[in-house]
Amino acid sequence: MQDASRSLTRRNFLKVGAAGAAGLAAAGAMTGCDAWLGAAPQQAAEEKTVYTLHQFMCTGRCSLKCTVRDGRLAMIQPNDTVDPYYRHVCMKGISEIQHVYSDERLQTPMRRVGKRGDNEFEAISWDEAIKTVGDELRKAWGKYGKQSVYMSASNEPRFGFLPALLGCATGVEPGIDRGTGNGSAPAIGGDVFGGGTCESRDWVNTKTLIVAGANLLESSMMQSNTFLDAKKAGCDIIVLDPHFSTTASKASQWIPIQPGTDAAFYLGMTSYILDNKLYDEAYMREHTSFPFLLDEATGKLLRTGAPWGTDEETGEPVDPGDFLVWDGAADAAVPYAEAVATAALEGTYEVNGAKVITVLESLKRNQKPFTCEWAEGVTGVPTETIQEVARKYATAGPAFLAFGQGGSDKYSNPDIIGHAGMVLTALTGNIGKPGCGIGHTIGGAGYSVALGEWKLPEQFKPAELDVRADRFPNDNGGVHVIISLGNTFQQYWANMNKTREWIDSLDFIVHIGMYYEDTVRYADIVLPVCSKFEDTVEHSIVRSDYNHVNLQTKCIDPLFDSKPDFDVMRLIAEEMGVGDYLPKTAEELVRYQIEHSEDLAEQGITLDALVKNHGSIKMAGTDEPRRAYTDQVFETPTTRIEPYYEAWTACDQAWPTWEENNEAYAGNPLADKYPLQFTQTRTRFSNHSHFKAAKWLQQFAKPTLELNPVDMEARGIADGDLVEAFNDRGSFKCTARANNAIRPGSSRTWEAGWSKYIEEGNTQNVTNDHVNPRDAFLPTGAPIPFNDTLIEVKKA
């Protein structure tokens, strides 16, 4: 007990007096990590090998081989029984040993005893913690209704059934990682995450690969073999990045671009392709909405019937019928299906007294201002370079436009990037064919299977809110209780000083996680969950991962007084009287998902087969890379690519139209005061706010502020100096590092760093929380513009 209390005092983790000590005893006596990491005994240790999967949030999709000695996790390696092409693990996976035994682990349930944010807690028992959570939820239900509770999902804990059982709202927050997908999804009816239309293994068939807003060789290390295979096969790899990245260093061409101006680059490409008629006319006629007619005055597409609306007599929706095209052979407007080969792509016509034009004609008019010369002025990329890239993309063979989720998508307007990318795709037909595609390929973008679904009764449904979670500081949406799964406040909210005011207004916060991270300090109750290497059952997760079905297997018992996340979910559900609707154990759920999966049954994949095959089975039919839309049938009303967004005419984005960033743009008067653009980028050392607690990684990955030496010299800052970064929203202090790879006029740190690892403040104190007025038109709303931020830096 003495060792544990010393550890707690040193870390200011708990402030316990006599009452705290009693609480620790009641909770089962927390154990310090020193005992787990002590010297090995002289006698031979009992050793076993366990095959399991890595956590989902990493996105590496690794299957692991773990060595356990005397009940301790001792070594992590790649699963040596899987196909060598998929046999991998990175430093994040290897260092999980230090996460499991980290002194940052939450070790026992805790209750806040000081002011919110003061880091003062006392240890309590699980019974007391769960009862407190139940009492507070019931109090909120009685006072405000069930929709007053919000569950914010992040990190390792998984509580998929809980929102429906509690009737609360939830979300893996839509404010991040959907920026470009917002703009690309409507064209093909696709994934709002902007997932790749083919997997990265198909890049060996790609002739021109444009990588933008992504540092793939750091953020998607486990799929780096697909990048290198493409390079070996002769693919021309072009990287757009303001900074000289690891990926840029391995590319055929690095194009340094002004931060947040990718959309202008694509608009310039589009104009060059249109002006030089490098588009695929046959593809456009057969598979896109470019031949469709629209009213020149209103921008509305022409249909065969009445406008959309409701029949006054029946109350049923009115189907306006098919879209119209101009049939060149008949010299008349006809339904598009009647003139696939003869539809006019350009021209001005008259239909029922109205002047109409084709969708392609409309695009050409909209593109007039966006010449390559104009794009050079915005992006800083020479006109000749933009033209060369456009020519390669349109004419050199299969092309893939690879977006990322850690750079240019975190400005105020990345939907324009996604939309412009879809226009380029529709013009050239670079989709659904070997080597062609668009979107991000995080996790490989491979095949998957449908697992059996454990269904709850109809009465259990999550609540729906009119206000998105990251907007709560301005409008709480009637939410008064937060259930936080992981480090959500640090990862999903910008402008932390303003966010703290909202946090202070909440009635109750429960934090469920593994580590003592930033969100913990605001919690009223803290519930410790264990890692995915620890469990109370043999198998608690089955997952479809990158062309494989992978199984989680218990390596060790839960450490300290932590519990598996499924068990914690059951405890809360039972406290609220709804536990009977859940599987009894996580393993029962795994068995159900496998036994009720038609896809797995067809392939003969059973739980016993997975165990026998060391936790991983490659799916049948996955030797060829996954390619979507090979039949050129898309998930749109017409089954064609529809690059014209009629519904967005009201916000002037029916076509992708250039819009300056909210803050980080050339000519912003605010830059006189705060001249440096601030970026939070992804890194090989972590993912979002995860993997921060391993000392092995901290040797290389302590949060710093990287600056170009030119900018440092102008401010009298030397490498290693303590600096203060600040703007009108707030400030933080950390060590400055000189890096020639950083674009002058910019600054960079790693995404969602824990504030305890910098000298003062929080990197989110300075970040931009602006909401684009176009918010209501976007499928998941406007993104949080973390990187659309200006700061100044001075020596502290």
C-alpha positions in Angstrom: 0.0 0.0 0.0 2.9 2.3 0.7 4.4 1.9 -2.7 1.0 2.7 -4.3 0.4 5.8 -2.2 3.9 7.2 -3.1 3.2 6.7 -6.8 0.0 8.5 -6.5 1.5 11.5 -4.6 4.4 11.8 -7.1 1.9 12.0 -10.0 -0.6 14.1 -8.2 -3.1 11.4 -9.2 -5.1 11.2 -6.1 -5.1 13.2 -2.9 -6.0 10.7 -0.3 -6.0 11.1 3.4 -7.5 8.6 5.8 -10.8 8.5 3.9 -8.9 8.0 0.7 -6.9 5.2 2.1 -10.1 3.5 3.2 -11.5 4.0 -0.3 -8.5 2.3 -1.8 -8.9 -0.6 0.5 -12.5 -0.9 -0.4 -11.6 -0.8 -4.1 -9.3 -3.7 -3.7 -6.0 -1.7 -3.1 -4.5 -0.1 -6.1 -1.2 -1.4 -7.2 1.7 0.6 -8.5 3.3 -0.4 -11.7 6.8 -1.0 -10.2 5.7 -4.4 -9.0 4.7 -5.4 -12.5 8.0 -4.2 -14.0 10.3 -5.7 -11.4 13.4 -7.8 -12.0 12.8 -11.2 -13.5 12.9 -14.2 -11.1 15.8 -16.7 -11.3 13.6 -19.7 -11.9 12.3 -20.4 -15.4 9.1 -18.5 -16.1 5.9 -20.0 -17.3 5.6 -18.8 -20.9 2.7 -19.0 -23.4 2.0 -17.5 -26.8 -1.3 -15.7 -27.5 -2.6 -14.5 -30.9 -4.8 -11.5 -30.8 -5.7 -8.3 -32.6 -4.6 -4.7 -32.1 -7.0 -2.0 -31.1 -9.2 -0.5 -33.8 -8.3 3.2 -33.4 -4.8 2.6 -34.6 -6.2 1.7 -38.1 -3.2 -0.5 -38.8 -5.4 -3.6 -38.6 -2.6 -5.7 -37.2 -2.8 -9.3 -36.0 -0.4 -9.8 -33.1 1.6 -12.6 -31.5 2.0 -11.9 -27.8 4.4 -13.6 -25.4 3.1 -13.9 -21.8 5.5 -14.9 -19.0 4.3 -15.6 -15.5 1.0 -13.8 -16.2 2.7 -10.7 -17.6 2.7 -9.4 -21.2 6.4 -9.6 -22.1 6.7 -9.2 -25.9 4.5 -8.2 -28.9 5.4 -9.3 -32.5 3.5 -9.6 -35.7 1.3 -12.7 -36.1 3.8 -15.0 -37.9 1.1 -17.3 -39.2 -0.6 -14.8 -41.5 0.3 -14.1 -45.1 3.7 -12.3 -45.2 2.1 -9.4 -47.1 -0.1 -8.6 -44.0 2.5 -9.6 -41.4 3.4 -6.4 -39.7 3.4 -4.3 -36.5 4.8 -0.8 -35.9 6.2 0.9 -32.9 2.7 1.7 -31.6 1.9 -2.0 -31.4 5.2 -3.0 -30.0 5.0 -0.3 -27.3 1.6 -1.5 -26.1 3.5 -3.3 -23.3 4.3 0.1 -21.9 0.8 1.2 -22.3 -0.5 -1.8 -20.4 2.0 -1.2 -17.5 2.1 2.6 -17.8 2.0 4.7 -14.6 -0.6 6.7 -16.5 -3.1 3.9 -16.1 -6.3 4.6 -14.3 -6.2 2.0 -11.6 -9.5 2.2 -9.6 -12.8 4.1 -9.8 -12.6 7.6 -8.5 -14.8 10.5 -7.4 -14.0 14.2 -7.7 -13.5 15.9 -4.4 -12.2 19.3 -5.5 -13.3 21.9 -8.0 -13.9 20.6 -11.5 -10.5 20.7 -13.3 -8.4 20.7 -10.1 -7.3 17.0 -10.4 -8.5 16.2 -6.9 -10.1 12.7 -6.6 -10.6 10.0 -4.1 -10.7 6.3 -4.8 -14.1 4.5 -4.4 -15.5 1.1 -5.0 -17.1 -0.1 -8.2 -20.4 -0.5 -6.5 -20.3 3.1 -5.2 -19.1 4.5 -8.6 -21.8 2.7 -10.6 -24.5 3.7 -8.1 -23.4 7.3 -8.4 -23.6 7.2 -12.2 -27.0 5.6 -12.0 -28.3 8.2 -9.5 -27.0 11.1 -11.7 -28.5 9.7 -14.9 -31.9 9.2 -13.2 -31.7 12.7 -11.8 -31.0 14.1 -15.3 -33.8 12.1 -16.8 -36.2 13.4 -14.3 -35.1 17.0 -14.6 -34.4 17.3 -18.4 -35.4 14.0 -20.1 -33.3 11.2 -21.6 -32.0 13.4 -24.4 -30.1 15.4 -21.8 -27.4 12.7 -21.7 -24.7 12.6 -24.4 -22.1 9.9 -24.9 -19.0 11.0 -26.7 -17.0 8.1 -28.2 -13.3 7.9 -28.7 -10.3 5.9 -27.7 -10.3 2.2 -26.9 -13.6 1.8 -24.8 -16.5 0.4 -26.8 -20.0 0.8 -25.6 -22.0 0.3 -28.7 -25.3 -0.8 -27.1 -25.4 1.8 -24.3 -26.8 4.9 -26.2 -29.8 2.9 -27.4 -30.4 1.4 -24.0 -30.1 4.7 -22.2 -32.0 6.6 -24.9 -29.1 9.2 -25.1 -27.5 10.8 -28.1 -24.0 9.8 -29.2 -21.5 10.1 -31.9 -17.9 9.4 -33.0 -17.8 13.1 -33.4 -18.5 14.3 -37.0 -16.4 17.4 -36.5 -13.3 15.5 -37.6 -12.3 13.2 -40.4 -15.3 14.0 -42.6 -14.1 17.3 -44.2 -13.5 16.1 -47.7 -16.0 13.3 -47.5 -18.7 15.9 -47.0 -18.0 17.1 -50.5 -17.4 13.8 -52.3 -20.2 11.7 -50.8 -23.1 13.3 -52.6 -21.6 12.6 -56.1 -21.6 8.9 -55.7 -23.8 8.4 -52.7 -20.7 7.2 -50.9 -19.1 7.1 -47.5 -19.1 10.5 -45.6 -15.7 9.5 -44.3 -14.5 9.7 -47.9 -13.3 6.1 -47.9 -11.3 5.0 -51.0 -13.2 3.6 -53.9 -10.6 0.9 -54.2 -8.0 -0.4 -51.8 -4.4 0.7 -51.8 -3.1 -2.7 -53.1 -4.6 -1.6 -56.5 -2.0 1.2 -56.8 0.3 -1.2 -58.6 -2.1 -0.6 -61.5 -2.1 3.2 -61.1 -0.1 5.3 -63.4 -0.6 8.7 -61.6 -1.2 8.7 -57.8 -1.9 12.2 -56.3 -1.5 12.1 -52.5 -2.9 15.3 -50.8 -3.5 16.1 -47.2 -1.9 12.9 -46.1 1.5 11.6 -44.9 0.8 8.0 -45.7 4.1 6.6 -44.8 3.6 7.9 -41.2 -0.1 7.8 -40.7 -0.8 4.5 -42.6 2.5 2.7 -42.0 1.0 -0.7 -42.1 -0.1 -0.2 -45.7 3.3 1.4 -46.8 4.0 -1.7 -48.7 1.2 -0.8 -51.1 2.8 2.6 -51.7 6.2 1.1 -52.3 4.8 -1.6 -54.6 3.2 1.1 -56.7 6.5 3.0 -56.9 8.3 -0.1 -57.9 5.7 -0.8 -60.6 6.4 2.7 -62.1 3.6 4.7 -60.7 4.2 8.4 -60.9 3.5 9.5 -57.3 2.8 13.2 -56.7 2.5 14.6 -53.2 0.8 17.9 -52.3 2.0 19.0 -48.9 3.0 22.4 -47.4 5.7 20.6 -45.6 8.4 18.1 -46.8 7.0 14.9 -45.3 8.3 11.3 -45.2 5.9 10.5 -48.0 7.1 13.4 -50.1 10.6 12.2 -49.7 9.7 8.9 -51.4 7.5 10.4 -54.1 8.3 11.1 -57.7 7.4 14.7 -57.2 6.7 16.9 -54.1 4.6 20.0 -54.7 4.8 22.5 -51.8 1.5 24.2 -51.6 0.1 27.0 -49.5 -1.7 25.5 -46.5 -5.4 25.0 -47.0 -5.5 25.7 -50.7 -5.8 22.2 -52.2 -9.2 23.0 -53.6 -7.7 25.8 -55.7 -5.2 23.4 -57.1 -8.0 21.0 -58.2 -10.0 23.8 -59.7 -7.0 24.9 -61.8 -6.6 21.2 -62.9 -10.3 21.2 -63.9 -10.1 24.3 -66.0 -7.0 22.9 -67.8 -8.8 19.6 -68.6 -11.9 21.4 -69.8 -10.0 24.0 -71.9 -8.0 21.3 -73.6 -10.9 18.8 -73.9 -8.9 16.1 -72.1 -12.2 14.7 -70.7 -13.8 11.3 -71.6 -16.9 12.2 -73.5 -18.2 8.7 -73.8 -17.9 8.1 -70.1 -19.6 11.4 -69.3 -22.6 10.6 -71.5 -23.1 7.1 -70.2 -22.2 7.4 -66.5 -22.5 10.9 -65.2 -25.1 13.7 -65.0 -23.1 16.0 -67.3 -25.6 15.7 -70.2 -28.6 16.6 -67.9 -30.4 19.9 -68.6 -30.8 22.6 -66.1 -32.7 25.9 -66.1 -30.2 28.6 -66.8 -32.0 31.1 -64.5 -32.7 28.9 -61.5 -30.1 26.2 -61.6 -32.8 23.6 -61.2 -32.5 20.3 -63.2 -35.2 19.6 -65.7 -37.5 16.6 -65.1 -40.3 15.0 -67.1 -43.0 15.7 -64.5 -44.1 18.2 -61.9 -41.5 19.6 -59.4 -40.7 17.8 -56.2 -43.5 18.3 -53.7 -46.4 16.7 -52.0 -49.7 15.7 -53.6 -52.4 17.9 -51.9 -55.0 15.1 -52.0 -53.0 12.0 -51.0 -50.2 13.6 -49.0 -47.8 11.4 -50.9 -44.5 12.7 -52.4 -44.7 13.7 -56.0 -42.2 11.9 -58.2 -41.0 14.4 -60.8 -39.9 11.7 -63.2 -36.7 11.3 -65.1 -34.1 13.9 -65.7 -34.0 15.4 -69.2 -31.1 15.5 -71.7 -31.0 17.1 -75.2 -31.1 14.3 -77.8 -28.9 15.5 -80.7 -30.5 13.0 -83.0 -34.1 14.0 -82.2 -33.2 17.7 -81.6 -35.5 17.5 -78.5 -35.4 17.1 -74.7 -36.0 13.5 -73.7 -35.5 11.4 -70.6 -31.8 10.6 -70.1 -32.3 6.8 -70.5 -33.6 7.3 -74.0 -30.5 9.1 -75.4 -27.5 7.6 -73.7 -25.3 7.7 -76.8 -26.8 10.8 -78.5 -27.2 13.2 -75.5 -25.6 16.5 -76.1 -22.8 17.4 -73.6 -22.8 21.1 -74.4 -25.1 23.8 -75.6 -28.0 26.2 -74.9 -31.5 25.2 -75.7 -35.1 26.2 -75.1 -37.6 23.9 -73.3 -41.2 25.0 -72.6 -40.2 28.6 -73.0 -37.2 28.4 -70.6 -33.6 28.7 -71.6 -31.7 25.6 -70.5 -28.1 24.5 -70.6 -26.4 21.2 -70.0 -24.7 20.4 -66.7 -21.3 20.4 -68.4 -22.0 23.8 -69.9 -22.9 25.0 -66.4 -19.5 23.7 -65.1 -17.6 25.4 -67.9 -19.2 28.7 -67.0 -18.5 28.3 -63.3 -14.9 27.5 -64.0 -14.1 30.7 -66.0 -12.4 32.5 -63.0 -10.5 29.4 -61.9 -7.7 29.3 -64.4 -4.3 27.7 -63.7 -2.8 31.2 -63.5 -5.4 32.1 -60.8 -4.6 28.8 -59.0 -0.9 29.7 -59.0 -1.7 33.0 -57.2 -3.7 31.1 -54.5 -1.6 28.0 -54.0 1.9 29.3 -54.8 2.3 26.3 -57.3 3.6 27.3 -60.7 1.0 27.3 -63.5 3.1 24.8 -65.5 3.1 22.4 -62.6 -0.7 22.5 -62.3 -1.0 21.9 -66.0 1.4 19.0 -66.0 -0.4 17.3 -63.2 -3.7 17.8 -64.8 -2.4 16.4 -68.1 -1.0 13.3 -66.4 -4.2 12.7 -64.4 -6.4 12.9 -67.4 -4.3 11.2 -70.1 -1.5 9.1 -68.7 -3.6 6.1 -67.7 -5.4 5.0 -64.5 -5.2 7.7 -61.8 -6.0 7.8 -58.1 -6.7 10.9 -56.0 -5.7 10.0 -52.4 -7.1 12.3 -49.8 -6.1 12.3 -46.1 -7.7 13.1 -42.8 -4.9 14.9 -41.0 -4.2 18.0 -43.0 -6.2 20.0 -45.6 -9.4 18.5 -44.4 -9.2 20.4 -41.1 -9.9 23.9 -42.5 -13.2 25.7 -42.7 -14.0 24.5 -46.3 -12.6 21.1 -47.2 -15.9 20.0 -48.7 -14.8 22.0 -51.8 -11.8 19.7 -52.0 -13.9 16.6 -52.0 -16.4 18.1 -54.5 -13.7 19.2 -56.8 -12.1 15.8 -56.7 -15.4 14.2 -57.7 -15.6 16.6 -60.7 -12.2 15.5 -61.8 -13.2 11.9 -61.4 -16.4 12.3 -63.4 -14.7 14.2 -66.2 -12.0 11.5 -66.7 -13.8 8.3 -65.6 -11.1 7.5 -63.1 -13.2 5.2 -60.9 -14.3 1.6 -60.9 -11.4 0.4 -63.1 -8.1 -1.1 -62.1 -5.8 1.5 -60.7 -8.5 4.2 -60.6 -10.2 5.8 -57.6 -10.6 8.6 -55.1 -10.7 8.9 -51.4 -8.6 7.9 -48.3 -7.2 4.4 -47.9 -6.8 4.4 -44.2 -6.6 0.8 -43.0 -6.0 -0.3 -46.6 -9.7 0.2 -47.7 -9.9 -3.5 -48.3 -12.7 -6.1 -48.2 -14.9 -6.7 -45.2 -17.7 -9.0 -44.1 -21.0 -8.4 -42.3 -21.1 -9.9 -38.8 -24.2 -11.0 -37.1 -26.1 -8.1 -35.4 -27.3 -8.5 -31.8 -30.6 -6.5 -32.1 -32.2 -4.7 -29.2 -35.9 -4.4 -28.9 -37.5 -1.6 -31.0 -38.1 0.6 -28.0 -34.4 1.2 -27.5 -33.1 3.9 -29.8 -30.5 6.6 -29.4 -31.8 10.1 -29.1 -31.3 12.6 -31.9 -30.0 16.1 -31.3 -30.4 19.2 -33.4 -27.0 20.5 -32.2 -23.7 18.7 -33.0 -21.5 18.0 -30.0 -18.6 20.3 -30.9 -21.1 23.2 -30.9 -22.2 22.6 -27.3 -20.0 25.5 -26.0 -22.3 27.9 -28.0 -25.6 25.9 -27.8 -25.7 22.9 -25.4 -28.6 21.4 -27.2 -30.3 20.5 -23.9 -27.3 18.3 -22.9 -26.4 18.4 -19.2 -24.6 15.1 -18.7 -21.6 13.8 -20.7 -20.4 10.2 -20.7 -16.9 10.5 -22.2 -15.2 7.4 -23.6 -11.6 8.3 -23.9 -9.9 11.7 -24.3 -12.8 13.3 -26.0 -12.5 16.9 -24.8 -9.0 17.1 -26.0 -9.7 15.4 -29.4 -13.1 16.8 -30.4 -13.3 20.3 -29.2 -11.4 23.4 -30.3 -10.9 26.7 -28.5 -10.4 25.0 -25.1 -10.8 28.1 -22.9 -14.3 28.5 -24.3 -14.9 24.8 -24.1 -14.0 24.8 -20.4 -16.8 27.3 -19.7 -19.3 24.9 -21.2 -17.7 22.0 -19.3 -18.1 23.9 -16.0 -21.8 24.3 -16.7 -22.5 20.6 -17.0 -24.4 18.8 -14.2 -22.4 15.6 -14.4 -19.4 14.1 -16.3 -18.4 10.4 -16.2 -15.1 9.5 -17.8 -14.5 5.9 -19.0 -10.9 5.1 -20.1 -7.5 3.6 -19.5 -5.3 6.6 -18.8 -5.0 9.8 -16.8 -5.5 12.0 -19.8 -6.8 15.6 -20.2 -10.5 14.7 -20.0 -10.1 13.0 -16.7 -9.5 16.2 -14.8 -13.0 17.4 -15.6 -14.9 14.2 -14.6 -17.1 13.7 -11.6 -16.7 10.0 -11.7 -13.9 8.1 -13.4 -14.3 4.4 -14.4 -11.1 2.5 -15.4 -11.2 0.1 -18.2 -8.4 -2.3 -19.1 -6.5 -2.7 -22.3 -7.6 -5.1 -25.1 -4.8 -7.4 -23.9 -6.6 -7.9 -20.6 -10.0 -9.6 -20.2 -12.2 -11.7 -18.0 -13.2 -14.0 -21.0 -11.2 -15.7 -23.6 -12.6 -13.8 -26.6 -14.3 -10.4 -26.5 -14.0 -8.9 -30.0 -14.3 -10.3 -33.6 -13.6 -7.9 -36.4 -13.4 -7.7 -40.1 -10.0 -6.1 -40.9 -8.2 -5.4 -44.2 -9.2 -8.6 -46.0 -9.2 -10.7 -42.8 -11.4 -11.8 -40.0 -9.5 -11.2 -36.7 -10.2 -12.4 -33.2 -9.2 -10.9 -29.9 -7.9 -13.3 -27.4 -7.2 -12.7 -23.7 -3.5 -12.4 -22.9 -3.6 -11.5 -19.2 -6.1 -10.8 -16.4 -7.3 -7.2 -15.9 -4.7 -5.2 -14.0 -5.3 -3.1 -10.9 -9.1 -2.6 -10.3 -9.9 -2.0 -14.0 -12.5 -3.9 -15.9 -13.1 -4.8 -19.6 -15.3 -2.2 -21.3 -18.0 -4.7 -22.0 -18.3 -5.5 -18.3 -18.5 -1.8 -17.5 -21.2 -1.3 -20.0 -23.2 -4.2 -18.5 -22.8 -2.7 -15.0 -24.2 0.6 -16.1 -27.0 -1.1 -18.0 -27.9 -3.3 -15.0 -27.9 -0.2 -12.7 -30.4 1.4 -15.1 -32.6 -1.7 -15.3 -31.8 -2.7 -18.9 -29.0 -5.2 -18.5 -31.2 -8.2 -19.5 -31.2 -7.0 -23.1 -27.4 -7.4 -23.4 -25.4 -10.6 -24.0 -24.3 -12.0 -20.6 -20.6 -11.7 -21.6 -18.5 -10.3 -24.4 -17.7 -13.8 -25.6 -21.4 -14.6 -25.9 -21.6 -11.6 -28.2 -18.6 -12.7 -30.3 -20.1 -16.2 -30.7 -23.5 -14.6 -31.8 -21.8 -12.3 -34.3 -19.9 -15.3 -35.9 -22.8 -17.8 -35.8 -25.3 -15.3 -37.3 -23.1 -14.1 -40.1 -24.1 -15.3 -43.5 -20.8 -14.0 -44.9 -18.8 -16.1 -42.5 -21.0 -19.1 -42.9 -20.4 -19.0 -46.7 -16.6 -19.1 -46.0 -16.8 -21.7 -43.3 -15.3 -19.3 -40.7 -16.2 -20.3 -37.2 -14.9 -19.4 -33.7 -13.1 -22.7 -33.5 -11.6 -22.1 -36.9 -10.3 -18.7 -35.9 -8.8 -20.1 -32.7 -7.2 -22.9 -34.6 -5.8 -20.5 -37.2 -4.2 -18.3 -34.6 -6.8 -15.6 -34.5 -6.8 -14.5 -38.2 -8.3 -15.9 -41.4 -7.9 -14.3 -44.8 -11.2 -13.9 -46.5 -12.0 -15.8 -49.6 -11.9 -13.9 -52.9 -9.5 -11.2 -51.7 -6.5 -12.0 -53.8 -7.5 -9.3 -56.3 -7.7 -5.8 -54.7 -11.1 -4.5 -53.8 -12.6 -2.2 -56.4 -16.0 -0.5 -55.9 -18.3 0.6 -58.7 -16.8 -1.8 -61.3 -20.2 -1.9 -62.9 -20.3 1.9 -62.9 -23.5 1.8 -60.9 -23.4 4.4 -58.1 -25.5 4.9 -55.0 -27.4 8.0 -56.4 -31.0 8.4 -57.6 -29.8 8.0 -61.3 -27.1 5.4 -60.5 -24.7 7.8 -62.2 -22.0 10.0 -60.8 -23.8 13.3 -60.1 -21.1 16.1 -59.7 -23.7 18.9 -59.9 -25.2 19.4 -56.4 -28.6 21.0 -57.2 -29.5 21.2 -53.5 -26.4 23.3 -52.8 -27.4 26.2 -55.2 -28.7 28.1 -52.1 -25.2 28.2 -50.7 -23.4 28.8 -54.0 -21.7 25.5 -54.1 -23.7 23.6 -56.7 -20.3 23.5 -58.3 -17.1 23.6 -56.2 -16.4 27.3 -56.0 -13.4 28.8 -54.3 -13.8 30.1 -50.8 -11.0 31.6 -48.7 -10.2 29.8 -45.4 -11.8 31.4 -42.4 -8.5 32.5 -40.7 -5.4 31.1 -42.4 -5.4 32.9 -45.7 -3.2 35.3 -47.5 -4.2 38.9 -46.9 -6.0 38.3 -43.6 -5.4 41.5 -41.6 -5.2 39.2 -38.5 -1.9 37.9 -39.9 -0.3 41.2 -39.0 -0.8 40.3 -35.4 -0.6 36.5 -35.7 1.5 35.7 -38.8 2.1 31.9 -38.3 -0.4 29.2 -39.5 -0.7 26.5 -36.8 -1.1 22.8 -37.8 -1.8 19.7 -35.7 -0.6 16.8 -37.8 -0.6 13.1 -37.6 2.5 11.1 -36.8 3.8 7.6 -36.8 4.1 7.8 -33.0 0.4 8.2 -32.2 -3.1 8.3 -33.6 -5.5 11.1 -32.5 -5.0 11.3 -28.7 -3.9 7.6 -28.3 -0.5 6.0 -27.7 0.7 8.9 -25.7 1.6 7.0 -22.5 4.5 4.8 -23.6 8.0 6.0 -22.4 9.6 4.3 -25.3 7.7 6.6 -27.7 8.0 9.6 -25.4 11.8 9.6 -26.1 11.0 10.6 -29.6 7.5 12.0 -29.5 7.3 14.6 -26.7 5.0 17.4 -28.0 7.0 20.3 -29.4 6.3 23.2 -31.7 8.2 22.8 -35.0 9.2 26.0 -36.8 11.3 26.8 -39.9 14.7 28.2 -38.8 14.0 31.3 -40.8 11.0 32.1 -38.6 12.9 31.2 -35.5 15.8 33.5 -36.3 13.4 36.4 -37.0 12.0 35.9 -33.4 15.3 35.3 -31.6 14.4 31.7 -30.9 16.9 28.9 -30.8 16.3 25.1 -31.1 15.3 23.8 -27.7 14.0 27.2 -26.3 10.9 27.3 -24.3 8.4 29.3 -26.3 4.8 30.6 -25.9 2.4 30.2 -28.8 -0.7 32.5 -28.5 -3.6 34.3 -30.2 -6.8 36.0 -29.0 -8.2 32.6 -27.9 -5.5 31.5 -25.6 -1.9 30.3 -25.4 0.4 27.4 -24.5 4.1 26.9 -23.8 6.3 24.1 -25.0 9.8 23.5 -26.5 10.6 24.9 -29.9 12.3 22.7 -32.5 13.9 23.8 -35.7 12.9 21.9 -38.8 13.8 22.8 -42.3 10.9 20.6 -43.5 8.3 23.1 -42.1 7.1 25.7 -44.6 8.1 29.2 -43.6 5.1 31.0 -42.1 3.8 27.8 -40.6 4.2 26.0 -37.3 3.4 22.4 -36.5 2.8 20.1 -33.6 1.2 16.6 -33.3 -2.5 16.1 -33.1 -4.3 16.1 -29.7 -1.2 16.0 -27.5 -1.7 15.6 -23.8 -1.3 18.9 -22.0 0.8 17.2 -19.2 3.6 16.7 -21.6 4.0 20.4 -22.4 5.2 23.0 -20.1 2.0 25.0 -19.7 -1.5 25.3 -21.1 -3.0 23.2 -23.9 -2.5 23.2 -27.6 -6.3 23.4 -28.1 -6.3 26.7 -26.3 -5.5 28.4 -29.6 -7.4 26.4 -32.1 -10.2 27.8 -34.3 -13.9 26.8 -33.5 -15.5 28.7 -36.4 -18.6 27.1 -38.0 -18.9 27.6 -41.7 -22.4 29.1 -42.6 -22.7 26.3 -45.1 -23.0 23.9 -42.2 -26.6 22.9 -42.7 -26.0 21.7 -46.3 -23.2 19.4 -45.6 -24.0 15.7 -44.9 -22.3 15.7 -41.4 -22.0 19.5 -41.0 -19.0 21.7 -41.2 -15.7 20.3 -39.8 -13.8 21.8 -36.9 -11.1 23.9 -38.6 -8.3 23.0 -36.2 -5.6 23.9 -38.8 -7.4 27.0 -40.0 -5.6 28.8 -37.1 -3.2 31.8 -36.9 -0.8 32.3 -34.0 2.3 34.2 -33.0 5.3 32.6 -31.2 7.7 34.3 -28.8 10.5 33.1 -26.5 9.0 32.4 -23.1 
